[in-house]
Amino acid sequence: MLDRIQGGDDIRQLQPDQLPQLAQEVRDRIIDVISRIGGHFAPGLGVVELTIALHYVYDTPRDRIVWDVGHQGYPHKILTGRNHAFERIRLKGGPSGFLSRRESEYDVFGAGHAATSISAALGMATARDLNGDDFKVAAVIGDGALTSGIAYEALNNAGHTDRALTVILNDNEMSISRNVGAMHKYLTAIVTNPLYNRVRNEIKNLIHRTRSSMVESMVVKLEESAKGFLTPGALFEELGFRYVGPIDGHDLNTLISTLRSVREWKRPALVHVITKKGKGFPLAEENPIAWHGATPFDKLSGEVARRKGGLPAWTSAFGKGVVELGAKVPRTVVITAAMPSGTGTVQFGETYPDRYFDVGIAEGHGVTFAGGLATEGIRPIVAIYSTFLQRAYDSIVHDVAIQKLPVVFAMDRAGLVGNDGPTHMGLYDIAYLLAVPNMIVTAPKDGAELLALLRLGVEQTLGPFSVRYPRDNVPAPVPALDEIPPIEFATWEVLRRGDGMAILAAGTMVYPALEAARMLEADGLAVTVVNCRFMKPFDEPTLAWVAARHSAVLTIEEGTLINGFGASIVRQLESLQHGGHAVRVDVMGVPDAIIEHASRAEQLEAVGLTPASIAARARALAAHAGVVATRESA
């Protein structure tokens, strides 16, 4: 049946009794493909019936369905003309792991950061009314996203406007990790209140037994009163939404009948749907955190293919290091924004539960919360992905940097992130943090340097301190924190001395720069390589030495070229050259373009950040600058 489905029209041609089979085929397809290539797993399995019901009831793509984040978008993609291409989801040239307006007319809004769907849907509903159109708009948002402030801003605004708009609250008690905070308790109270559910069922039975419109009107009002009195569902009513639910998100008949009624309403509505993350794959149902995203696995046994040996991920090195740091500096606390496993901070939370804070999907709050802690002598480490920290930029500037508060920002997934694609790229943190006064900006070359910088960040009192590291494995073994020597503040490290040309490399580009230098040595070019672990403040004496001894300088960073580290070094070198010899400078980094999903290795190759590409760029620069080989090539 699935092979015949290319979009909403095909789904709406089916009979209701055919829909459960379609749901099973969609689940089987997700399990089959993701078991082979990996990708987001449990979220999509949990919304199969909801996705089918939405396309069955709504006139998609004319009606707009806005999906929050897109983790749960796989069933939607499979049902809207991308089933065949699903074999290459998140791979180079295949469909995006998130919704993309460039990919399909059914993807009406793309997003990789949570809690945007209600705002976008309200914009569409408003544009509809301004343009005199009559399509319907529905936003699907997870309960985890209700920990984000933007969701409440949108609910408040939408309820005030009184426009026809439906919000589907997909309640699976999860974001990526377990939900936290008052809203989680709030929604749980709605679902578990036995008195309300008993009254609700009795009211339904009364309506069913009577055919009188007067009685029906009376009992509906009774239900309204009972709901407001007995449950916290009244919050949504007070915000201006007609609340419906909770309903079983895996019962297609109930979903369809409910959505058909709500679709015709002329006012904001919120439909509370209860789903099971990982539905249909028992291991994912039992442990939805571990199965949120999956690496290839055996779809029958669930056994995951394990890599043999190898170096740990940067995330693991960070997680182990902060536990060691927590033992040495008891004032250290760790803050994350709904990403305990993603940031590697689970072990810290288990070891020091009173010093670990998951604030939910509320990055701005997390940063300002850290600032408040810092005013009282606590040393907070804010562990947030580079791409998600963008959401807290005002808090960084206004609440931390202006006050010179010593908050440490540990930015995972900095640089090119691979298969998650454009919404998750950590390409901008160097540029946006260099622009912030009082901010200390660092990037380690390996895991040992990461831990040394973290220790320095916690110990220093000069102001906010940032450390960036990639989604990759560390390039060298990571010793225990006690075995790692301290790093002097604002110093670079000259790793290799040469003649005529210097490569200034930041963070992940240090080891590729060393490899490029070895390639150049075979050409007779002896190149200086400097580890520029401090991008701000930079090592002024070392830069002055580089400018005085070299006629060509190449900077390399795994971040955007626009206003990045290289751009700042160009300005500094210009100021040093007044009255001295001219230094020819070239800058390497990520171009000013959207980088599409592919493997991290493919992305590095595409933007020219490989040892071979660095060596080629250095040869060209050496030729322009008149740098000559110091010996004949072997």
Buried (B, 14 or more C-beta within 10 A) or exposed (E): EBEEBBBBEBBEEBEEEEBBEBBBBBBEBBBEBBBEBBBBBBBBBBBBBBBBBBBBBBEBBEBBBBBBBBBBBBBBBBBBBBBEBBBBBBBBEBBBBBBBEEBBEBBBBBBBBBBBBBBBBBBBBBEBEEEEEEBBBBBBBBBBBBBBBBBBEBBEBBBEBEBBBBBBBBBBBBBBBBBBBEBBEBBBBBBEBEEBBEBBEBBEEBBEEEEEEEEEEBBEEBBBEBBBEBBBBBBBBEBBBBBBBBBBBBBBBBBBBBBEEBBEBEBBBBBBBBBBBBBBBEBBBEBBBBBBBBBEBEBEEBEBEEEEEEBBBBBBBBBBBBBBBBEEBEEBBBBBBBBBBBBBBBBBBEBBEEBBBBBBBBBBBBBBBBBEBBEEEBBBBBBBBBBBBBBBBEBBBBBBBBBBBBBBBBBBBBBBBBBBBBBBBBBBBBBBBBBBEBBBBBBBBBBBBBBBBBBBBBBBEEBBBBBBBBBBBBBEEBEEBEEBEEBEBBBBBBBBEBBBBBBBBBBBBBBBBBBBBEBBBEBEBBBBBBBBBBBBEBBEEBBBBBBEBBBBBBBBBBBBBBBBBBBBBBEBBEEBEEEEEEBBBBBBBBBEEEBBBBBBEBBBBBBBBBBEBBBBBBBEBBEEBEBEBEEEEE
